Amino acid sequence: MAELRRLLIAPDRLKPGENTVELEPKEQHYLRRVLRLRPGDGCAVVDGVGHLWTAQLIDGQRLSLARGVDHPCVEEPAPTPRLGLAVVGVRRGMDEVMRMACELGIDCIQPLTSQWRTPQAEDRPDRWQTILDEAVEQCERLWMPVLLPTVEVKAWWGALPDSRGCAFAATRQRAIPHLTEWLAGLDHHSKPDPPQQVWVTIGPEAGWSDLEQKEALRLGCGAVQMGSSILRSSTAAVSAATLLTTWRDARSS
């Protein structure tokens, strides 16, 4: 199955008891014009919630699932804990943040606004969702990341159900732990009831305001550093995603 190119189909289009899927025009174009599949050729179908089927193109407009919707070839539980990346919008680079966060294994992406957010920062949820859809197909993950609506950072911090699992990246503060140290401490100090979701919050290029940092600390979020260099927001987001998924992989190995 690994060699079959994948097509993401929303789970509400995969009806129990059926073994065929009607393709939308953009999917027909992708399979016929991009992947160059012909009737009888195979591909894989994923639903973004842990299931995979092998399928065969019937006539350019339909796919036949080898074992039917009720019997996927692969069923994978959602990874735990869930990993979240919250990022204040930047003028350029959010498209790449979305793509790489998906490829690296982030489960939830929260775009944010803040006091010093770049005025020309992008907020294009439809485009970002398309990028995530394509990245899921390309990187062969079975669980689609959740893209949340853009909100203001202080309101979002205040609404977190468990602030123990949330850190915010700060700069020029040598006394605070590195993200890897904070994650290790999270394992140690939260037993036997660890957070079910772990978040890292990345600020704007101009940094957090003093009031925002004080509010995050007051609500129980942890301040972390990302190393000795001052990183662009998009670079910091990718670095945080890498460290988060590496930490989770190590816990499960």
N, C-alpha and C positions, 0 to 999 in steps of 0.2 A: 504493500500500500504506500510505502514511503515515496516511490517514484511517481505516483499519480498526482497531477496538479489538482489543487483544491478550489472548490467553489463554496462560498459562504451563502447559506440560505437561512433566512429568519425562521426560528422554530415554529412560529404560528402558521407558516406555509407548509409545514410537514405534517400532514393529517394522519392520525392513527388509522391503521388498517389499509393504508394505500401504499403503492409501490412505485408510483410515478409522480414527477414534479413538473409542473408547467413553468417554463422559463420566461422571465421578463425580457424585454428587448435588449437591455444592456447586458444581461447574462448570455443571451444568444450571441450577441456581438463578441463578448469576451471569449466564449468557447470556440466559436467558428472562425473569427477573424484574428484574435490574438493568440489563442492556443492552437489554432489550426486543427481542431478536432473534426472528425467526420462521423456520420452515423455509424454506430458500432464501436467507436473508440471509448475508452474508459476515463473516468476522473474520480475524484473523491468529493463528497459533500460533507460539510460541517455545519453545525447549527449555532455555534458560539456558546453553547451551554453544556459542553462536555461530550458530544456525540459525533461519530464519524461513520459514514456509509460509503461503500464503493458503489459506483453508478456507471451507467452506460448511456451515451447520447443516442436517442432513438431517431429523431428526424430533424434535428436542429431547433425544435421548439419544446422538447420534453426530455427529461432524464428518467431512466428506469433504475430504481435502487435494487441492488442485487438481493437483499434479504428483506426488503420492505421497511417502512418507517418504524415498525414496532421492534425491529431487531437490528440495531446498529452494530457495526463491526467492532467499534471501540466505544467504551463508556468510561469517562474519566471524572472522578470527583473534583470539585473545586479545590484549588490549593488553599492551605491555611498556614498562618494567618493571612488574611487578605492584605495586599500591599497597595497603598494609595500614594499618589504624587499630586500635590497641590502646587500650582505655579501661577504667580502673578504674570499677567499677559505682557509680552514683549513686542516690540515693533516688528522684528524679523526673527524667525527661528521657531515659532510655535508648531509649524507643520512638522519640522524635524523632531521636535520634542514628542509630539504625538506618535510619530512612526517608531522612534527608538524606544519610547516607554513601552509600547505594545510589544515590540520585538524582544525586549529584555524581560518581560513578564509581569509588568505592573497590572493590577486588577482594576484600579479605579483612578480616574484622572479628574481633578477639580481645577478648572481655570478660576482665577481670582482677580479682583481689583484691590488696590491699596492706595494709601495717601499719595505715594510718590510713583504711582504707575505711569509708564510712558504714555503720553496723551494719544499717540498714534498706534497704540497697541492693538493687535489683531483680536477680533472676537468673531470667529467664523465657524460656528458649531457644525453646520452642514458639511462644510469642507473637511473639518477634522474627523467627522464620523466616517466619511468616505475613505480618508487616509487610514483610519483604524480598521475598517472592513478589509481594505487591500492588504494591510500589514498582517492581519490574522491569516489570510490565505497564504501569504508569502512565507511567514515564519513557522507555519504549521502548528500553531497552538490551537487548543480546542475550546478555550474559554475566551470570549470577547471581553475586552476591558469596558467598563462602564464610564461613559463620558457624561459628567454632570454639568448643569447650567452654571454659567459664570455668576459668582456672588462676591460680596465684599468680605475681605479677609477677617475682620474682627467679628462680624456676624457669624461667619463659618466656624471660627474657633469656638465661639460661644455655644454653638449648637452641637458640637461633637459629643457623642454619648460617652466616650471614655478618653479624656485628654492625656491619660498616661501613655497612650500609644501614638502621640503626636509630637514631632520635633519641628523646630523652624531653624533654617540655616542662617547663621549670623557671620559677620566678618569682623576682623580686627579685634577679636576677643579671645586671647590665647588661653584664658583660664577655663574656657568651656570645653567639654569633651568632643572628640572627633565623633562623627556619626557612627563609626564602627564600635567605638567604646560605649556610646549611648545604647546601641542595639544590644551589646553584650550585657549591659546593666539592666536592660529591659527584661531579658531572660532571667537574670538573677533576682531582681527585686519584685517581680510581679507574680511569682509562684505563690499559691497553686492556681491562680486565676489570671492568666495572661490576657492582654487585650486581644480581641478577635480581629481587629484591623489596626495596622501600623501605618502612619502617615509621615511624610516629610514635606514641609512647606518651603518653597523657594520664593524669595522676594524679588522685587523689581531691580533693574540695573542700578538705581539710585539707593537701594537698600531700604530697610525698614525704618520707619520713624521711631523715635523714642517711645511715643505713646503706644504704638503697635507692639513693640517688644515687651513693654511693661504689662500690657493686656494679655499677651500670650503667656507670660510667666505667671501672672495672677490666676489664669484659668488652668494652670497645671501643665502647659506644654513645655518641652525641654528645649533649651538653646544648644545647638551643635555647630561645629565648624566642619569645613570640607577640605581642610589642608591649608598650607601656607600661602598659596596663590589666591588672588582675588579673581573669582571665576565669573564669566558672563552668566546670566540667569539660565540660558539654554544649556550651557555646559554644566552648570551645577545641577540642573534637573536630570541630565543624563547620568552624571556621576552618582547622584543619589539613587536613581533607579537601579544602577549596577550594584551598588552596595546593599540595597534592600534585598534584591533577588539573590545575591550571593549569600547573604545572611540566612535567608529562608532555606536555600538549598542545603546549606551546611547543617541546619537544624534537623532536616529530614533525612540526611544521609546516615 
